[in-house]
Amino acid sequence: MPVFDPKSAQAEGISTLFLGILLIAFLIVLLVSGLIIYAGIKFRQKGDDKTEPRQVSGSLRMEIAWTAAPAIILIAVFIPTVMVMNQADPSIPKNLNSQVEIIGHQFWWEYQLPQEKVSLPDGKQGPVILANELHIPVGAPLYAGLESGDVNHNFWVPQLSRKIDLIKGQRNHLMLGGNVPGLYKGACAEYCGTQHAWMLLSVRVDPPDQYQAWLQQQKAVPAPPTDPKLAHGQQVFLNNTCVNCHAIYGTSALAQVGPSLTHIGGRTTIGAGIMENTSDNLKKWIKNVQVIKPGVRMPGYNSLSDQDLQDLTDYLESLK
């Protein structure tokens, strides 16, 4: 299924048609305005002339003209509008299952790839779950299902898709794709609470080989740490309330309240795009999250010792 490309020849033709229609409409407005001004000047009352002007009961030709002209303009606008709508939001084939699930939360984005599975150490399989940063293959649009986990949100990456609402209890869909590799930024476009403005997102359009490499990385389960400090950092994570909200495949932490941290070290940002993912920023986030992003559901862990905080940060950063 083709991806709507604003730079395509067809799109440029439609844009030219729209500009032509707008130009014609502008000329009509100028013509009508000019005739009104002309009539007002030429046929205005002059001096003491009190005679009544000649009465005209109506003109069938004029009535047909000013009824037909707007109808023609509306039809001319309607046709290219429908063409653009069909490209920007094509119908979904009945035999196509969702390839990515997009779930909006206060105040972050969850992505699930239902057709991809992670093989867990206990022999079971789990879904590929991502947070805030999504990769898609170039030139191959994905069928996305969209839902809200709490309040209303709006998913919008201007260069890749149209705006679409995520409403609690209602499922929407979208074809998400891009023809040019690169990083595309977006944001929640529906006010959803305190940190709405910092509910950012990014979608990276990858060449096929890079996309497959990224996908295989997301399907891998991190190996148990062998470094003593990283092992201690893992225990800090498991022994605190982090496990009540977050999941890390390969450990006993499997909660899905907050973002999955299985591959947090491989992300470029933290906090839904609010900060660059560095060791120092991650420490600040863990310790003072309510100062950095007030209103998020995560508490600050300012009671951790410096060593616990450092080891926990290093462990999370090692999860590529």
C-alpha positions as CSV (number, residue, x, y, z in Angstrom):
1,M,0.0,0.0,0.0
2,P,1.6,3.3,-1.0
3,V,2.5,5.9,1.6
4,F,1.2,9.4,1.2
5,D,4.1,11.5,0.1
6,P,3.4,15.3,0.0
7,K,6.3,15.7,-2.5
8,S,4.9,13.2,-5.1
9,A,3.9,14.3,-8.5
10,Q,0.3,13.6,-7.8
11,A,0.3,15.6,-4.6
12,E,2.0,18.5,-6.4
13,G,-0.7,18.3,-9.1
14,I,-3.4,18.4,-6.5
15,S,-1.7,21.3,-4.8
16,T,-1.6,23.2,-8.1
17,L,-5.3,22.6,-8.6
18,F,-6.0,23.9,-5.1
19,L,-4.0,27.1,-5.8
20,G,-5.8,27.5,-9.1
21,I,-9.2,27.2,-7.4
22,L,-8.1,29.7,-4.7
23,L,-7.0,32.1,-7.4
24,I,-10.3,31.9,-9.2
25,A,-12.2,32.4,-5.9
26,F,-10.0,35.4,-5.1
27,L,-10.7,36.9,-8.6
28,I,-14.5,36.4,-8.2
29,V,-14.3,38.2,-4.8
30,L,-12.5,41.1,-6.4
31,L,-15.0,41.2,-9.3
32,V,-18.0,41.2,-7.0
33,S,-16.5,43.8,-4.7
34,G,-15.6,46.0,-7.7
35,L,-19.1,45.8,-9.0
36,I,-20.6,46.7,-5.7
37,I,-18.3,49.7,-5.4
38,Y,-19.0,50.7,-9.0
39,A,-22.8,50.4,-8.5
40,G,-22.6,52.4,-5.2
41,I,-20.8,55.3,-6.9
42,K,-22.7,55.4,-10.2
43,F,-26.2,54.9,-8.9
44,R,-26.0,56.9,-5.7
45,Q,-28.5,59.6,-5.0
46,K,-27.4,62.9,-6.5
47,G,-28.2,66.3,-5.1
48,D,-31.9,66.9,-4.6
49,D,-33.0,64.1,-7.0
50,K,-35.9,62.4,-5.2
51,T,-37.2,60.3,-8.1
52,E,-37.5,56.6,-7.5
53,P,-35.1,54.5,-9.6
54,R,-36.3,52.0,-12.2
55,Q,-37.5,48.9,-10.4
56,V,-36.3,45.5,-11.6
57,S,-38.2,42.5,-10.5
58,G,-35.4,40.0,-11.0
59,S,-33.2,38.3,-13.5
60,L,-33.4,34.6,-14.1
61,R,-30.0,34.5,-15.8
62,M,-28.3,36.2,-12.8
63,E,-30.0,33.9,-10.3
64,I,-28.9,30.8,-12.2
65,A,-25.4,32.2,-12.5
66,W,-24.9,33.0,-8.8
67,T,-26.3,29.6,-7.9
68,A,-24.3,27.6,-10.4
69,A,-20.9,29.4,-9.8
70,P,-20.6,28.5,-6.0
71,A,-21.8,24.9,-6.8
72,I,-19.1,24.5,-9.4
73,I,-16.4,25.8,-7.0
74,L,-17.6,23.5,-4.2
75,I,-17.5,20.5,-6.5
76,A,-14.0,21.5,-7.8
77,V,-12.8,21.7,-4.1
78,F,-14.6,18.5,-3.1
79,I,-12.9,16.2,-5.6
80,P,-9.2,16.9,-4.8
81,T,-10.1,16.9,-1.1
82,V,-11.4,13.4,-1.3
83,M,-8.4,12.3,-3.3
84,V,-6.0,13.6,-0.6
85,M,-8.1,12.1,2.2
86,N,-7.9,8.7,0.5
87,Q,-4.1,8.9,0.2
88,A,-3.6,10.3,3.8
89,D,-5.9,7.7,5.4
90,P,-6.3,4.7,3.2
91,S,-8.7,1.9,4.1
92,I,-7.2,-1.0,6.0
93,P,-7.3,-4.4,4.3
94,K,-9.6,-6.8,6.2
95,N,-6.9,-9.6,6.3
96,L,-4.2,-7.3,7.8
97,N,-3.6,-7.6,11.5
98,S,-2.1,-4.8,13.6
99,Q,1.6,-4.5,13.2
100,V,2.2,-2.0,15.9
101,E,0.0,-1.1,18.9
102,I,0.3,2.6,20.0
103,I,-0.9,3.3,23.6
104,G,-1.0,6.7,25.1
105,H,-0.3,7.2,28.8
106,Q,0.2,10.2,31.1
107,F,2.8,11.2,29.9
108,W,4.6,8.7,27.6
109,W,4.0,6.5,24.6
110,E,3.9,2.7,24.6
111,Y,4.5,0.6,21.5
112,Q,3.9,-3.1,21.2
113,L,4.8,-5.2,18.2
114,P,2.2,-8.1,18.4
115,Q,3.6,-10.0,15.5
116,E,7.1,-10.1,17.1
117,K,8.0,-12.2,20.1
118,V,10.7,-12.3,22.8
119,S,11.9,-15.7,23.9
120,L,12.1,-15.6,27.7
121,P,14.5,-17.7,29.8
122,D,11.6,-19.8,31.3
123,G,10.6,-20.9,27.8
124,K,7.7,-18.6,27.5
125,Q,7.3,-15.8,24.9
126,G,6.5,-12.2,25.5
127,P,5.6,-9.3,23.2
128,V,8.1,-6.7,22.0
129,I,7.3,-3.6,24.1
130,L,8.9,-0.2,23.5
131,A,8.6,3.2,25.0
132,N,8.6,6.6,23.3
133,E,11.0,5.7,20.5
134,L,9.7,3.7,17.5
135,H,11.5,2.4,14.5
136,I,9.8,1.5,11.2
137,P,11.1,0.2,7.9
138,V,11.4,2.7,5.0
139,G,8.8,2.4,2.3
140,A,6.7,-0.2,4.1
141,P,3.8,1.4,6.0
142,L,2.7,-0.3,9.2
143,Y,-0.9,-0.8,10.2
144,A,-1.1,0.7,13.7
145,G,-3.9,0.3,16.2
146,L,-4.3,3.1,18.7
147,E,-5.8,3.2,22.2
148,S,-5.5,5.3,25.3
149,G,-4.5,3.9,28.7
150,D,-6.1,6.7,30.6
151,V,-7.2,10.1,29.2
152,N,-7.6,11.4,25.7
153,H,-4.3,11.8,23.7
154,N,-3.5,12.5,20.1
155,F,-0.7,10.9,18.1
156,W,0.9,13.2,15.6
157,V,4.1,12.9,13.6
158,P,3.5,15.6,10.9
159,Q,5.8,14.2,8.3
160,L,4.6,10.6,8.6
161,S,0.9,10.6,9.3
162,R,-2.2,12.6,10.0
163,K,-3.4,13.5,13.5
164,I,-5.4,10.8,15.2
165,D,-7.1,10.7,18.6
166,L,-6.5,8.0,21.2
167,I,-9.7,7.8,23.2
168,K,-10.2,5.6,26.3
169,G,-12.4,2.6,25.3
170,Q,-12.3,3.4,21.5
171,R,-9.9,1.8,19.1
172,N,-8.6,3.8,16.1
173,H,-6.2,2.9,13.3
174,L,-3.6,4.5,11.2
175,M,-1.2,3.6,8.4
176,L,2.2,4.8,9.6
177,G,5.1,5.0,7.1
178,G,7.8,7.1,5.5
179,N,9.7,6.9,2.2
180,V,12.8,8.8,3.3
181,P,15.1,7.4,6.1
182,G,15.6,9.7,9.1
183,L,14.4,10.7,12.5
184,Y,10.9,12.3,12.6
185,K,9.7,14.1,15.7
186,G,6.1,14.3,17.0
187,A,4.1,15.1,20.1
188,C,0.8,14.5,21.8
189,A,-1.6,17.0,20.1
190,E,-4.5,16.7,22.6
191,Y,-4.2,18.3,26.1
192,C,-3.9,15.4,28.5
193,G,-2.7,16.9,31.7
194,T,0.2,18.6,33.5
195,Q,3.0,17.3,31.3
196,H,1.1,17.3,28.0
197,A,3.8,19.6,26.4
198,W,6.5,17.1,27.4
199,M,4.8,14.1,25.9
200,L,7.1,13.9,23.0
201,L,7.8,11.0,20.6
202,S,10.2,10.1,17.9
203,V,9.9,7.7,14.9
204,R,13.0,6.6,13.1
205,V,12.5,5.4,9.5
206,D,15.3,2.9,8.9
207,P,16.6,1.1,5.8
208,P,15.6,-2.5,5.8
209,D,18.9,-3.9,7.1
210,Q,19.1,-1.4,9.9
211,Y,15.5,-2.0,10.9
212,Q,16.1,-5.7,11.1
213,A,19.2,-5.2,13.2
214,W,17.2,-2.9,15.6
215,L,14.3,-5.4,15.7
216,Q,16.6,-8.3,16.6
217,Q,18.1,-6.2,19.4
218,Q,14.7,-5.5,20.8
219,K,13.8,-9.2,20.7
220,A,17.0,-10.1,22.7
221,V,16.8,-10.7,26.4
222,P,19.6,-9.0,28.4
223,A,22.1,-11.4,29.9
224,P,22.4,-11.4,33.7
225,P,25.2,-9.0,34.7
226,T,28.5,-10.5,35.7
227,D,30.1,-7.3,36.8
228,P,29.7,-7.0,40.6
229,K,28.6,-3.4,40.5
230,L,26.1,-4.0,37.7
231,A,24.8,-7.1,39.6
232,H,24.4,-4.9,42.7
233,G,22.5,-2.3,40.6
234,Q,20.1,-5.0,39.4
235,Q,19.4,-5.9,43.0
236,V,18.8,-2.2,43.8
237,F,16.2,-2.2,41.0
238,L,14.5,-5.4,42.1
239,N,14.5,-4.6,45.8
240,N,12.8,-1.2,45.4
241,T,9.3,-0.3,44.2
242,C,10.7,0.0,40.6
243,V,9.3,-3.5,40.0
244,N,5.8,-2.4,40.7
245,C,5.7,-0.4,37.5
246,H,8.5,-1.4,35.2
247,A,9.5,-4.6,33.4
248,I,13.0,-5.9,32.5
249,Y,12.9,-9.1,30.5
250,G,15.1,-11.8,32.0
251,T,14.3,-10.7,35.6
252,S,11.4,-11.0,37.9
253,A,10.2,-7.5,37.0
254,L,7.3,-7.9,34.6
255,A,5.0,-5.0,35.5
256,Q,3.5,-3.0,32.6
257,V,2.3,0.1,34.4
258,G,5.3,2.3,33.4
259,P,7.6,2.1,30.4
260,S,9.5,-1.1,29.8
261,L,13.2,-0.7,30.7
262,T,14.4,-3.9,29.0
263,H,16.5,-1.9,26.5
264,I,16.5,1.6,28.1
265,G,20.3,1.9,27.6
266,G,19.7,1.8,23.8
267,R,17.3,4.8,23.8
268,T,18.5,8.3,22.9
269,T,16.2,10.1,25.4
270,I,14.5,9.5,28.7
271,G,11.3,11.0,30.1
272,A,9.5,10.8,26.7
273,G,12.0,13.0,25.0
274,I,12.6,15.5,27.8
275,M,16.3,14.7,28.4
276,E,19.2,13.1,26.5
277,N,19.9,9.6,27.7
278,T,23.2,10.0,29.6
279,S,24.3,8.5,32.9
280,D,24.2,11.9,34.6
281,N,20.7,12.7,33.3
282,L,19.4,9.3,34.3
283,K,20.7,9.7,37.8
284,K,19.0,13.1,38.0
285,W,15.8,11.5,36.7
286,I,15.8,8.7,39.2
287,K,16.5,10.9,42.1
288,N,14.4,14.0,41.4
289,V,11.9,13.0,38.7
290,Q,9.1,15.1,40.3
291,V,11.4,18.2,40.0
292,I,12.3,17.5,36.4
293,K,8.8,16.5,35.2
294,P,6.2,17.3,37.9
295,G,3.0,15.3,37.7
296,V,4.4,12.0,36.3
297,R,3.4,8.9,38.1
298,M,6.9,8.0,39.2
299,P,8.2,8.9,42.7
300,G,11.7,10.3,43.2
301,Y,14.2,8.0,44.8
302,N,16.3,10.6,46.7
303,S,16.8,8.2,49.6
304,L,19.1,6.0,47.7
305,S,22.8,6.1,48.7
306,D,25.2,7.6,46.2
307,Q,26.7,4.1,45.6
308,D,23.2,2.5,45.1
309,L,22.2,5.3,42.7
310,Q,25.4,5.0,40.7
311,D,25.2,1.2,40.4
312,L,21.5,1.3,39.5
313,T,22.2,3.9,36.8
314,D,25.1,1.9,35.4
315,Y,22.9,-1.2,35.3
316,L,20.1,0.5,33.5
317,E,22.5,2.1,31.0
318,S,24.0,-1.4,30.3
319,L,20.6,-2.6,29.0
320,K,21.1,-2.0,25.3
